[in-house]
Amino acid sequence: MHEMGIALQIIDITKASIPPEHGAARVAKVHIKVGKLSAVVPDSLKFCFGVAAQDTPLAGAELVIDEIPVRGLCKDCRHTWTIAGPAFNCPRCDGGQIDLTSGRELDIDFIELAED
């Protein structure tokens, strides 16, 4: 399960991102963006995050996941659309020259510190 490795990286990056003047601050929420093609199972990632965050400044923090759809751009007619199925042809011109413009993301969007 690679979600545990991802959860550990999220925790490390988040801890390193806390400004020194807030060194003892507790993290309330970590907002991330996860693309549908990133091969991440959101529920598994949330579970792993909860387990891995114990005994860290992120203990009890909520992992908020914004799932990003797969979007395509046709190189022939410049049409953009959300790709819902396995067919990667343009729905407008049936062209097969497609650029994926989203769906592979795995980014920390922002962090919320708890107010004590």
PyMOL commands that set and color helices and strands:
alter all, ss='L'
color gray80, all
select helices_A, chain A and resi 3-17+20-22+42-52
alter helices_A, ss='H'
color red, helices_A
select strands_A, chain A and resi 27-35+62-68+71-74+80-82+98-102+106-113
alter strands_A, ss='S'
color yellow, strands_A
deselect
rebuild
show_as cartoon
